[in-house]
Amino acid sequence: MQNVFPGAWVRIVQTACRLAVATLCLSVAQARSPLHLDALRRDGYGVVEMKQPVENEFFMEGALNGHPVRFLLDTGFCSEEITMKNAAAVYLRTALQPIKDVGHSLSGKAIGHQSKGIADSLVLGNVQVSRVTLHFASLPVLEGHAQGGLWFTDGMLDNARAVRNDADGFLGLGFLRMCAAIIDPANRRLYLKPPGTGRTPRLGPALKPLGFSEASFQVTGYGLLVDVSINGVSGKMIIDTGDDITLVESHFAARAGLKTYRSGGRTMTDAAGAEIEPEWADPASFKIGGVETYRPKVQVQPVPYLLPTGGRVVGLLGMDFIGQSWGIIDFAQGKLYFAATK
């Protein structure tokens, strides 16, 4: 796998934050896309069905060395490989290697007990990838969710597991990039092409006549960076399917003139299990790649891991925006496609 984040593995963006009240999140199910991308099969892509048991989160069932597993889709998880909770290491047939570096969650709390190993086989949908390197860590957020949900399992999981909302790991940036992933949340489809196979598709010419705009993104150590403008102030945001909601760093929010407020003591939980009480704001203008588009309610808070960017990276573009804008994330071409609705 290509090295997406040289050096230490670190979870540098918020993962799977949960709102105590679901109505604060806009469901992707409310924004059905007018098209589907199944023609990608002709370019050598396989299809993985994404399940949505809770608001703005997508899970996939698969098999790791023949054992049933469940993954959370998270483009903001900047591991070089797939990252799983420590308990899933029992599915490997080889010994683990310890990782000395310490990762951190959004709150700054350490994510410990890290190691790595190799799986002989990973199956997702009709896609099989061999010799997959996995990272393991202590990730309490994967153990379950406060919000209820309903699973419709495809049979890989037993009935007892199917009714729970836990997950075994994250499908993060490195694996998605390696497989030239194309993510279509509105149709609940993830398209993967094993390395060295198939052709590179061009979605732009087909999507533009349907009213889609596009913005290029950069694959960096901080994730997928896309140009944004909020209330006329420019910056870059991380495209993060593991984040329920769009987040804006507090210093940038002040520069953009966002007026913040709290919402009834509701709290959120980050990847390390730390509780956060967020503030919120309602932008008057929200642009992606220079195009005025849907304006999400944004969470505002300090984000310590963004400080080294010198204010260049100003927040996370979450599933609330991606879903309501019929967003499509194309790793093959480095493009975010979205409907420019206000």
MOSUL-V328804 format. One record per pair of residues at least 6 apart in sequence whose C-alpha atoms are under 8 Angstrom apart, sorted by the first residue. I is the first residue (numbers start at 0). GAP is how many residues later the second one is. D is the distance in Angstrom with one decimal. If there is no record, write none. Layout:
i;gap;d
I;GAP;D
I;GAP;D
This chain:
i;gap;d
0;79;7.5
0;80;7.5
0;173;7.4
0;174;7.5
0;177;6.2
1;78;7.4
1;172;7.2
1;176;6.7
2;77;5.8
2;171;7.3
3;74;7.4
3;75;7.5
3;76;5.4
3;169;7.5
3;170;5.7
3;215;7.7
3;216;7.0
3;217;6.5
4;73;6.6
4;74;6.8
4;75;6.0
4;215;7.3
4;216;4.8
5;215;7.5
7;93;5.8
7;94;7.8
7;95;8.0
8;69;7.5
8;70;5.6
8;71;7.1
8;92;7.0
8;93;7.6
8;94;6.5
9;68;6.8
9;69;6.5
9;91;8.0
9;92;6.8
9;93;4.0
9;94;6.3
10;66;5.9
10;67;6.1
10;68;7.0
10;92;5.4
10;93;5.6
10;94;5.8
10;100;7.9
11;64;7.9
11;65;7.2
11;66;7.0
11;91;7.5
11;92;6.3
11;93;6.1
11;94;6.6
11;210;7.0
11;293;6.4
12;63;5.9
12;64;6.6
12;65;8.0
12;92;6.6
12;93;5.7
12;209;8.0
12;292;7.9
12;303;8.0
13;62;7.6
13;91;6.3
13;92;4.9
13;228;7.4
13;229;6.3
13;256;6.1
13;257;6.6
14;59;7.5
14;61;7.6
14;62;7.4
14;90;7.8
14;91;7.9
14;227;5.2
14;228;5.6
14;255;6.0
14;256;5.3
15;41;7.6
15;125;7.2
15;226;5.2
15;227;5.3
15;228;6.5
15;253;7.9
15;254;6.8
15;255;6.9
16;226;6.2
16;227;6.3
16;251;5.6
16;252;5.2
16;253;5.4
16;254;7.6
17;127;7.4
17;128;7.4
17;129;7.7
17;226;7.3
17;249;8.0
17;250;5.2
17;251;6.0
18;6;7.7
18;247;7.0
18;248;6.5
18;249;5.5
19;126;7.1
19;127;7.3
19;246;6.0
19;247;6.4
19;248;7.1
20;245;7.5
21;33;6.9
21;125;7.5
24;30;6.8
24;31;7.2
24;219;7.0
24;220;6.7
24;295;6.4
25;29;7.4
25;30;7.2
25;294;5.4
25;297;7.9
25;298;7.4
26;28;5.4
26;29;5.5
26;293;6.8
26;296;7.0
26;297;7.7
27;27;7.5
27;28;5.9
27;157;7.1
27;158;6.1
27;291;7.5
27;292;7.1
27;294;7.9
27;295;4.3
27;296;6.1
28;157;6.8
28;294;7.7
29;294;7.2
30;155;6.5
30;292;6.2
30;293;5.2
30;294;7.3
30;295;6.5
31;154;5.2
31;155;6.8
31;294;7.0
32;153;5.4
32;154;6.6
32;293;5.6
35;151;6.7
36;147;8.0
37;9;7.9
39;151;7.7
39;161;7.3
40;6;7.8
42;155;5.2
42;156;4.9
42;157;6.9
42;158;6.7
43;149;6.2
43;153;6.6
43;154;4.2
43;155;6.5
44;146;5.9
44;147;5.3
44;148;4.6
44;149;7.8
44;153;7.1
45;79;7.3
45;80;5.6
45;81;5.4
45;145;5.6
45;146;5.4
45;147;6.2
46;78;5.9
46;79;6.2
46;80;7.1
46;142;6.7
46;143;5.9
46;144;4.8
46;145;6.5
47;12;7.2
47;76;6.0
47;77;4.3
47;78;6.9
47;79;7.7
47;141;5.9
47;142;5.0
47;143;6.2
47;144;7.6
48;11;6.6
48;76;6.7
48;139;6.1
48;140;5.1
48;141;6.4
49;8;5.7
49;9;5.5
49;10;5.1
49;135;7.8
49;138;4.9
49;139;5.6
49;140;6.7
50;7;5.5
50;8;5.0
50;9;6.0
50;100;7.5
50;101;7.8
50;137;6.9
51;6;5.0
51;7;6.4
51;99;7.9
51;136;8.0
52;95;7.7
52;96;4.5
52;97;5.0
52;98;5.7
52;112;7.3
53;93;6.8
53;94;6.7
53;95;5.1
53;96;7.7
54;189;7.7
55;188;5.4
55;263;5.7
55;264;6.7
55;267;7.7
56;15;7.5
56;16;7.6
56;184;7.6
56;185;7.0
56;186;8.0
56;187;6.7
56;262;7.6
57;14;5.9
57;15;5.7
57;127;7.9
57;130;7.9
58;11;6.6
58;12;5.4
58;13;4.5
58;14;6.0
58;108;7.9
59;10;5.6
59;11;5.2
59;12;6.6
59;13;7.5
59;64;7.5
60;7;7.2
60;8;5.8
60;9;4.5
60;10;6.5
60;63;6.7
60;64;7.8
60;92;8.0
60;93;7.8
60;95;6.8
60;96;7.7
61;6;5.8
61;7;5.3
61;8;6.1
61;9;7.8
61;60;7.3
61;61;5.4
61;62;4.6
61;63;6.8
61;94;7.0
62;6;5.5
62;58;8.0
62;59;5.8
62;60;5.1
62;61;6.8
62;93;7.6
63;27;6.8
63;55;7.0
63;57;6.0
63;58;4.7
63;59;6.6
64;26;6.6
64;27;7.1
64;54;6.4
64;55;6.1
64;56;5.1
64;57;6.4
65;55;7.7
66;24;6.7
67;88;5.6
67;89;5.8
68;87;7.9
68;88;7.4
68;98;7.5
68;99;6.1
69;96;8.0
69;97;5.1
69;98;5.4
69;99;6.9
70;96;5.6
70;97;5.8
70;98;4.9
70;99;5.3
70;100;6.1
71;95;6.5
71;96;8.0
71;97;6.2
71;98;4.8
71;99;6.1
71;170;7.4
72;97;5.9
72;98;5.0
72;99;6.7
72;168;6.4
72;169;6.1
73;96;6.1
73;97;5.7
73;98;5.0
73;99;7.2
73;166;6.3
73;167;4.8
73;168;4.0
73;169;7.7
74;96;7.4
74;97;5.0
74;98;4.9
74;101;7.6
74;148;7.2
74;149;7.5
74;164;6.8
74;165;5.1
74;166;5.4
74;167;6.5
75;96;6.6
75;97;6.5
75;146;7.9
75;147;5.6
75;148;7.4
75;162;7.0
75;163;6.6
75;164;4.4
75;165;6.6
75;166;6.2
75;167;7.9
76;93;7.3
76;94;7.8
76;95;4.8
76;96;5.8
76;146;7.5
76;163;8.0
76;165;7.5
77;94;6.2
77;95;5.3
77;96;6.8
77;143;6.8
77;144;6.9
77;145;6.1
78;56;7.8
78;93;6.5
78;94;6.6
78;95;6.1
79;92;8.0
79;93;7.1
79;94;4.5
79;95;7.1
80;51;7.9
80;52;6.0
80;53;5.7
80;54;6.5
80;91;7.0
80;92;7.6
80;93;5.1
80;94;5.4
81;51;7.1
81;52;5.1
81;53;6.2
81;87;7.2
81;88;6.1
81;89;5.4
81;90;5.9
81;92;7.3
81;93;6.1
82;51;5.8
82;52;4.5
82;53;5.6
82;54;7.4
82;86;5.5
82;87;5.3
82;88;7.0
82;89;7.3
83;50;7.1
83;51;6.1
83;52;4.8
83;53;6.5
83;84;5.6
83;85;3.7
83;86;6.2
84;51;5.3
84;52;5.2
84;53;5.7
84;54;5.7
84;57;7.4
84;83;5.8
84;84;5.9
85;27;7.9
85;28;7.9
85;50;5.1
85;51;5.3
85;52;6.0
87;48;7.9
87;80;6.5
88;7;8.0
88;47;7.1
91;25;7.4
91;26;7.0
91;27;5.8
92;26;7.4
93;23;7.0
93;24;7.1
94;22;6.8
95;19;6.2
95;20;5.5
95;21;4.9
96;18;5.4
96;19;5.3
96;20;6.4
97;16;6.2
97;17;4.2
97;18;6.5
98;14;8.0
98;15;5.3
98;16;4.8
98;17;7.0
99;14;7.3
100;13;8.0
101;8;6.5
101;9;6.4
101;10;6.1
101;12;7.7
102;7;5.8
102;8;5.1
102;9;7.0
103;6;4.4
103;7;5.3
103;168;7.6
104;6;6.8
104;165;6.5
104;166;5.6
104;167;5.7
105;164;6.3
105;165;7.4
105;197;6.7
105;198;7.6
105;199;7.5
106;163;7.0
106;167;6.8
106;169;7.7
106;196;7.6
106;197;7.8
107;196;7.2
107;197;7.8
108;163;6.2
108;165;7.2
109;162;6.9
110;26;6.9
110;27;6.1
110;28;7.0
110;161;5.9
111;25;6.1
111;26;5.7
112;23;7.7
112;24;5.4
112;25;5.9
113;21;7.1
113;22;5.4
113;23;4.4
113;24;7.1
114;20;5.8
114;21;5.1
114;22;6.7
115;17;7.1
115;18;5.5
115;19;4.3
115;20;5.8
116;16;5.7
116;17;5.4
116;18;6.7
117;13;6.1
117;14;5.5
117;15;4.4
117;16;5.9
118;11;7.4
118;12;5.5
118;13;5.2
118;14;6.4
118;15;7.2
119;10;5.5
119;11;4.7
119;12;6.6
120;7;6.9
120;8;5.9
120;9;4.6
120;10;6.0
120;11;6.8
121;6;5.7
121;7;5.3
121;8;6.4
121;10;7.0
122;6;6.5
126;65;7.0
126;66;7.6
126;67;7.4
127;66;7.5
128;65;6.4
137;134;7.8
138;132;6.1
138;133;5.9
138;134;7.7
139;131;6.7
139;132;6.1
139;133;5.8
140;128;7.5
140;129;7.0
140;130;5.2
140;131;6.7
140;132;6.0
141;24;5.5
141;25;5.2
141;26;6.6
141;27;7.0
142;22;8.0
142;23;4.9
142;24;6.5
143;20;7.3
143;21;5.4
143;22;4.2
143;23;7.3
144;20;6.1
144;21;6.9
147;17;7.6
148;16;6.9
149;13;6.7
150;11;6.1
150;12;6.0
150;13;7.9
151;10;7.6
152;9;6.2
172;50;7.0
175;16;7.7
175;155;7.4
176;154;5.9
176;155;7.8
177;16;7.6
177;17;6.3
178;13;5.3
178;14;4.9
178;15;5.1
178;16;5.7
179;12;6.3
179;13;6.0
179;14;7.9
179;15;7.9
179;150;7.6
179;151;5.1
179;152;4.7
180;9;7.0
180;10;5.6
180;11;4.8
180;12;6.8
180;148;7.9
180;149;6.4
180;150;5.3
180;151;6.7
181;8;6.1
181;9;5.1
181;10;6.8
181;146;7.1
181;147;5.6
181;148;4.5
181;149;6.0
181;150;7.2
182;6;6.4
182;7;4.8
182;8;6.3
182;145;5.6
182;146;5.0
182;147;6.6
183;6;6.1
183;142;7.9
183;143;6.9
183;144;4.9
183;145;6.9
184;137;7.9
184;138;6.6
184;141;7.5
184;142;7.1
184;143;7.1
185;137;6.2
185;140;5.8
185;141;7.4
199;132;6.3
199;133;7.8
200;131;7.3
200;132;7.9
201;131;7.3
203;10;7.5
203;133;7.9
206;6;7.9
206;130;8.0
210;128;6.2
210;129;7.4
211;125;6.2
211;126;5.3
211;127;4.5
211;128;6.6
212;78;7.7
212;124;5.7
212;125;5.4
212;126;6.0
212;127;6.3
213;75;7.3
213;121;6.4
213;122;5.6
213;123;4.4
213;124;6.3
214;11;7.0
214;12;7.7
214;73;6.8
214;74;5.0
214;120;5.7
214;121;5.3
214;122;6.6
215;10;6.5
215;73;7.5
215;118;5.7
215;119;4.5
215;120;6.2
216;7;5.9
216;8;5.2
216;9;4.7
216;10;7.7
216;117;5.5
216;118;5.8
216;119;6.9
217;6;5.4
217;7;5.1
217;8;6.8
217;116;6.8
218;6;6.6
218;115;7.9
221;16;7.3
222;15;5.8
222;16;7.2
223;13;7.9
223;14;5.2
223;15;5.4
223;16;7.8
224;11;5.9
224;12;5.4
224;13;4.8
224;14;6.5
224;88;7.8
225;10;5.3
225;11;5.5
225;12;6.6
225;13;7.1
225;62;7.4
225;63;7.2
226;7;7.4
226;8;6.0
226;9;4.6
226;10;6.6
226;61;6.0
226;62;5.2
226;63;7.7
227;6;5.7
227;7;5.5
227;8;5.5
227;9;6.6
227;58;7.4
227;59;5.4
227;60;4.6
227;61;6.0
227;62;7.1
228;6;6.2
228;56;7.7
228;57;5.9
228;58;4.9
228;59;6.6
228;61;7.2
229;26;6.4
229;53;6.6
229;54;7.7
229;55;5.6
229;56;4.8
229;57;6.5
230;25;5.7
230;26;7.4
230;52;6.4
230;53;5.9
230;54;4.7
230;55;6.5
231;24;7.2
231;53;7.0
232;22;7.4
232;23;5.6
234;76;7.7
234;77;5.7
234;78;6.1
234;79;5.9
235;76;6.1
235;77;4.7
235;78;5.8
235;79;7.3
236;76;5.6
236;77;5.7
236;78;4.9
236;79;5.1
236;80;5.9
237;75;7.5
237;77;6.3
237;78;4.6
237;79;5.7
238;77;6.0
238;78;4.8
238;79;6.5
239;76;6.1
239;77;5.7
239;78;5.3
239;79;7.2
240;77;5.9
240;78;5.5
241;76;7.3
241;77;7.5
242;73;7.7
242;74;7.8
242;75;5.0
242;76;6.2
243;74;5.6
243;75;5.1
243;76;6.2
244;52;8.0
244;53;6.9
244;54;7.1
244;72;7.3
244;73;4.6
244;74;5.8
244;75;5.2
244;76;7.5
245;50;7.1
245;51;7.3
245;52;5.1
245;53;6.2
245;69;7.5
245;70;5.5
245;71;4.7
245;72;4.3
245;73;7.3
245;74;6.7
245;75;7.0
246;51;5.4
246;52;4.6
246;53;5.9
246;54;7.6
246;68;5.2
246;69;4.9
246;70;6.7
246;71;7.3
247;50;6.5
247;51;6.0
247;52;5.0
247;53;6.8
247;66;6.0
247;67;4.4
247;68;6.6
248;51;5.8
248;52;5.5
248;53;5.4
248;54;5.8
248;65;5.4
248;66;5.3
249;50;5.5
249;51;4.9
249;52;5.1
249;53;7.6
250;51;7.4
251;59;7.3
251;62;6.2
252;47;7.0
257;23;6.0
257;24;7.1
257;25;6.5
258;22;5.8
258;23;7.5
259;19;6.0
259;20;5.2
259;21;4.7
259;22;8.0
259;40;7.3
260;18;5.4
260;19;5.3
260;20;6.5
261;16;6.8
261;17;4.8
261;18;6.1
262;16;7.3
262;17;7.5
264;12;6.8
265;11;6.3
265;12;7.6
266;8;6.4
266;9;5.4
266;10;4.5
266;11;6.7
267;7;5.6
267;8;5.1
267;9;6.3
267;10;7.4
268;6;4.7
268;7;6.1
269;6;7.5
277;21;6.3
277;22;6.6
277;23;6.4
278;20;5.7
278;21;5.2
278;22;6.6
279;17;6.9
279;18;5.6
279;19;4.5
279;20;5.5
280;16;6.0
280;17;5.4
280;18;6.5
280;19;6.9
281;13;7.7
281;14;7.1
281;15;5.1
281;16;6.4
282;12;6.5
282;13;7.5
282;14;7.2
282;15;7.7
283;11;7.5
284;7;7.1
284;10;6.7
285;6;5.9
285;7;6.1
285;8;6.9
285;9;5.4
286;6;5.7
290;49;6.9
291;48;6.5
291;49;7.7
291;50;6.9
292;32;7.9
292;46;7.5
292;47;4.6
292;48;5.0
292;49;4.7
293;27;7.0
293;30;7.4
293;31;6.6
293;46;6.9
293;47;5.3
293;48;4.2
294;26;7.6
294;47;6.5
295;24;6.8
295;25;6.0
302;12;8.0
305;7;6.4
305;8;7.3
320;6;7.9
321;6;7.7
321;16;7.5
324;13;5.3
324;14;5.0
324;15;7.0
324;16;6.9
325;11;7.9
325;12;5.6
325;13;6.0
326;9;6.8
326;10;5.5
326;11;4.5
326;12;7.1
327;8;5.8
327;9;5.0
327;10;6.5
328;6;6.2
328;7;4.8
328;8;6.5
329;6;6.2
329;7;7.8
